[in-house]
Amino acid sequence: MTSTGDSAAGRDQAADAHPPSSLRQLLAASVGNAAEWYDWYAYSFLAVYFADRVFPKGTDNSLVPLLSTFAVFAVGFFMRPIGGLLMGAVADRRGRRAALTATILLMGGGSLLVALTPTYASAGILAPIVLVVARLVQGLSVGGEFAASTTFLVESAGPGRRGLFSSFQYVSTTIGQLIASGVSALLAHQLTEDGMSDWGWRVPFLLGAVISLVGFWIRRGAHETRSAERLAADTRPGLFEALRRHPRESLLIAGITTGATIAYYTWTTYLPTYAIVNAGLDKGDALTAGTISLAFFALLQPLGGLLSDRIGRKPLLITFALGFAVLAVPLLHLVSDALWSLLLVQCAGMVLLTGYTSIAAAVNAEVFPARVRAAGIGFPYSLTVALFGGTAPYVGTWFKQAGHVDWFPWYVALLCLVSLCVYVTLPETAHKPLER
């Protein structure tokens, strides 16, 4: 009888003999990644509807439940470094495909748990506990997803196409976010405010659990980018080997990510809530503006990836960081209670942001050797995102509560300036071969 391991090895050997099509590899990574990020972002878009149901107000301050909900959002981010380390190690030891199938199952389970979270009125303190557990599971999944899918995408690329393949990391991420935003906006316009708060917010999370199962099925058919022979020939890397043997590269990943993550989560996730809380924009209009700008953002990604394959990674990274360092403050000050103002500000930021997002996977993958690539990327990247990206909604809302609304744009600009200093010192890697 043939063992499961022998069957997997046979499939990988067959894949080496007959390399899979680029389209098939992109689909396997993208569909699962979109499902992962749909689940993750639905939470942020719907927080304004279920905050009062899951958390008690406790005081007369109406921002307390929203602050609590965004605190749980941030808690999920702090599981991401653990996910990046653990799932990255699985990807380096067992292959990228094994990690990709595990992460999407975790995400689907977390989404289902959010959908079933009881209200505070019916279950008391159990309600926020269930929500925290769900976000911890999702955080573990997302941390591993970036590490595994980044390496899978870039290793699947042909010569001179790493930037293009890299761009599909955020094409698929944005599609997942776009579906989450679109479903949320549709429900917000079709249901009353009470309907959304009572039960409507649960629907997107139930849908997310179903989408995750579809993504799992597709990923099971993906072809491993590291052959069975290469995996067997390499001694299994230790859990912290990338940190011990490549400390400079780990710090470099953190520096590359710092400004990018605060800009990304501010513009793609928090900005609709920022407009609602600080400018009084209608909730439905905020979600509509977010949906349109995300569609625009997805279309930009392959263009950025192709451009980087031609002119290099550094020009795009420097344009992104310099643009946000100079324009973050005036752009955020333009947000008003009109839909057009939020749409204009989001689209302008999306153009600048593409200088990072379209090539992030390639830039990160080109830093580490193949043997520890997934774990090497996963931990420092996810830790930096947790510290600066995951806390963006909470910090922005806290500045509002403290009476210092104008401080948040300067906070974004400062972190982008930090990354700018890193980008100007980076070696250009676009036209160098990738170790496999």
N, C-alpha and C positions, 0 to 999 in steps of 0.2 A: 504494500500500500504506500502511496506517495504522501509524504508529510506536507503540512501547510507551508513550512519554510522552504521545502524543495520546490513546491509549486510557485511560490513567490519568486524564488531564484530563477526558475525557468521562464517566468514571464519577463523578468528583467533582462535575461540573456536574449530573449526573443526581441525585446525592445531595442537592445544594443545592435542586434543584427539588422533590424528593420526600424530605424528611428521613427518615432511618431511624428505626425504633421504638426507644424507650428500652431495651426488653428486649434487642433485638439488640445494641445498643452495650454494654450491661452484660455480656452473654454473651461478646462478643468480647474485652473487657478481662479479664473474670474467669477464663475458662477458661485463657487463656494465662498469666495471672499465677499461677494455682494450679499450673500445670505448672512454671513457673519456680521457685517457692518450694518445691515438693515436692523438686526436685532439690537445692536449696541446703540445706535443713534435714535431709535424709536423712543428710548427712555428720555433723552434730552428734549425732544420735540413735545412730548406729552407731559412733562413734569408739571407744567402750569395747571394741568387739569386734575392730576391725582394727588398733588401735594397735600391738599386739605383733607383728603380722605384717608391717607395713610399715616400722617403725622398730626398730633394735637397742636393747636395754636399755642397754648400755654400762656401767652401774653396778648396784649392788644396790638402788637406789631404784626401786620398782615404778611410781612416778608419771612417770618420765622418758619412756616412750613416749607416755603420754597427754598430757603437756606438749608433746611434739613435734607430736602430732596437732592439738592446739588451736592451736599456733603456726602450722601450715599453714592452719587455719581463719581465723586472724587475717590471714595473708598474702593470702588471697582477698579479704578486706575492703579491703585497700589497693589493689586493682585497681578497686574500685567508684568512687572519684572519677574515675578515667580513663574508665571506662565511662559515668558520669553526664555527663561533659563531651563525650565523642565521640558517644555515642548521643543525648544531649540536643541536640547541634548538628545531627545528622541529622534529629531530630524537628522542630526549628525551621526547617531549610532545606528538607527534602524532605517533611515531613509526619509526623504521629504514627504512622500505619500503617506506614510504611517502617521506622521504628525498632523498632516492636513485633515485626514479623516477623523482623528481624535478631537481636534479643536472644534470642528463643526458640530459634532455630537454634544460637546459641552455647551456650546452656545445655544443650541436648540433647547436643551434642558433648562438652562437659565432663563430663556425667554418664556417658556411655559410656566415656570415658577413665578415670574413677574405677573403674568396674566392671571394667576390664581391667588395672588396676594390678597388677604382679607383687608377690610377697612379697619381703622382704629376703633370706630364705634362698635364693631362686631367682635373684634378679637383683642383689643387693647394693645399692649406692648408687643404682642406676637406679630402684629402687622408690619411694623418697621423692621423687626428681626427677619421675617421672611424676605422682605425686599433687600435687606443687606446681604443675606445668603445668596440670593439670586444674582446680585451684582458681583459678588465675589467669584461665583462660578463663571459668569460672563467675562470678568476681568482676566481670569486664568486663561480662558479660551482666546481672547483677543491678543493677549501678550504672545501666546504661542503662534497665533495665526500670522502675525507680521513676520516673525522670524522664519517660519516655514515657507510661506508664500513668496516672500522676498527672494530667498535662495532658489526656490523652484522656478520662478519666472525668469530670473537673470540667467540661471544655468540652462534654461531651455532655449535661450536666444542664439541665433546664428551670428556669424562674424559681422561686426558693424551694426548690430541691431539691439544691443543691450539697452540703450536708452529707450527705444520704441517699446520693447517688451516691458521695461521698467514702468512705463507710463500706465500700463494696464493695472498696476497695483492700485492706483488712485482712480482710474476709470471705473473699475469694479467697486471700489470703496464708495465712490460717489454715486454709482447706480444704486447701491444698497441704501445709501443715505437719501437719495432722491425718491426711491420707492417709499421709504419711511416717512419722508416729508410729505410726499404726495398723498399717501393714505391718511396721514394725520390731517392734512388740509382738507381733503374730501370729507372726512368725518366731521371736522369742525364746521364746515359749511352746511352739511346735511342735518346735523343734530343740534339741538339746543345746548346752551351752556350747561344746564343741569344734566342733560343726557350724556354729554361728553364726560362730565365729572362722575356720574353714577356708574356707567358701564362702557361707554364708548371707547375710553382709553385702553380697555383690555383687548379689544379686537385686534389691533396691530401686533400685539405680542403673541396672540394665538396664531395669527398668520405667519409670524416669524418662525414659530416652532415647525410649522408645516414646510416652509421654504428651506429650513435647515436640513430636513430629511431629504429633500430633493437634491440639495447640494452634496450631501453625504453620498448619495447614490451615484452622482456624476463623478465625484472624486475617487471612488473606488476603482474607476476605470482609467485613472491617470497613469502615465508611465513615469517610473522613477528616473530622476535626472542623474543620480549616481548609481552606477551598475553594482550588481551583487558582488562582483569581483573586487571592485574598489572598496566597497564597504567592508568586505571580509579581510582585505589586505591591510587596511588601517587598523591599528589598535584603537579600541574604543576610547574616545577622549573623556577625561574626567569632567565632572559637573562644572567645576570652576577653572578648567584648563585655559579657556580663552582669556579669562581675567588675569590668571597668573602669568601666562606666557606672552600675552599681548596687551599689557596695561596701557601703552600709548594709544593703540588702536581703539581700545575701549573708551578712553577719554575723548578721542577724536569723534567717535559716534555721538557721545553726549554733546559735544560742542556743535556738531553739525545740526543736531536736533533741537537745541534749546529755543532759539528764536522761531524756528519753523513750527514747532508744536503749539506755541501760544498763539501765533498768527492763524494757524490752521483751525484750531478749535474755537477761536474767537469768531472767525469769519464764516465757518461752515456750520457751527453748532450753536454758539451762544448768542450771535448777533440778533436773531429774531427775539429772543427773550430780553436782550439788552434794549431793543427798541420798545418792547412792551412796557418794561419796568421804568426806563428812564425818559422815554419820549411819549408814552401813552398811545402807541400804535395799536390798532385793533389786532387781536390775536389771530384771527383768520387771515388778515392782510399780511401779517408778519410771516405766517407759514407759506402763503402764496409767493411772496417775494423770495423766501428762502428756496422754494422749489424751483422757480425760474432760474435763479442764479446758479443753483447746483447743476442744472442741465447745461448751462453755458460752460461751467467749470469742467464737466466731463468731456465736452467737445474739445477743450483746449489741450488736454493731456497728451494725446498722441503727437500733436504738433510740437509741444515742448520736448518730448522724447526724441523725435526725429531731428529736431534742431540740435540737440545735445550730441547726437551721434555724428553730426557734421562739424560743429564748432567747438565741442567740448562741454564738460559739466560746469566748470568754474564761471564762465560768463553768466549762465543762468542763475547760479546760486548767488552770485554777487548782486545781480540785478534785483532778485527777490529781497535779500536782506537790506540793501540800501534803500529800496523803495519803501519798505515798511518802516524802517528807522526814521525816514523823513516824512512819510505821509500818513502813518497810523493815527496820529493826533488829529490832523485836520479832517481826515475821512470820518472818524468816529464822531467828531463834532458836527458833521453834516446830517447825522441821523435825526429825523424829526417824526411827527405823527402821520406823515404822508407815505403811502406805499412806495411811490417813485423814489423817495430819498433813500430808503433802505435798499431798494433794488440797485440803485446807482452805486451806493457805497459797497455793497456786496460784490457786484460785478467788477468794479475797479480793483478790489482786493484780490479777487479770483485770478485776474490777469497776472498780478505780481506773484501770487502764491504758486502759480504754475511753474515758476522758475525753480522751485524746490520739489513740489509734489510729483512732477512728471519724471523726475530722475532720482527720487529718493531711494528706490530699491537698488538701482545700479550703483549709486554712490556708496551706499552701505555695503553692498556685496563685494565691491571692489577693494574694500579695506582689509578683509580677513581672508586667510587661506581656506580652501574648501573643507578641510577636516573639522574645523571648529566654526565654520561660517554662520550657521543658523544660531547657535548659542551665543557666539561672539557678538552678533548683531542684536539678538533678542533681549538680553539683559540690560545693557547700557541704554539702548533705545527706549525700552519700555519704562525704565526707571526715570529717564528724563521726561518722557511724556507724562508719567504720573505726577512728577513734581511741578511741571509747568503747564502742560496741556489739560490734564484732568482737573486741575484746580481753577482753571480760567473762569468757568461759570460762577464758582463759589466766590473767588476773589472779586470779580466784577460786581456781584450782588452785595458782597460785604462792603465794598467801597460806597455803594449806593446807600446802604443802611447807615454807614458811618458819616454820611454827608460829604463824601469826597468823590463824587462821580467823575470829576476831571482827572483823577489820578490813574484810572485804569488805562486810558490810551497811552499815557507816558510809560506805564509798566510794559505794555506790548512793545513800544518802540525801543525801550532799553534792552530787552531780551533779544530783539532782532539785531541790535547793534553788537551784542556779544557774539552772535553767530557770524556776523559780517567779519569780525576779526579772525575767526577760524577759517572762513572761506578763502580769504586772500592768501593764506599760507598753505592751502591744500595743494598737493601735486595733481596734475591733470592725468586722469586714468582712462579717459574715454577710448583711446586708441591703443591701449595696452591689452595683451591677452589675459583672459580670466583663468586663474588656476582652477582646475576641476578635479 
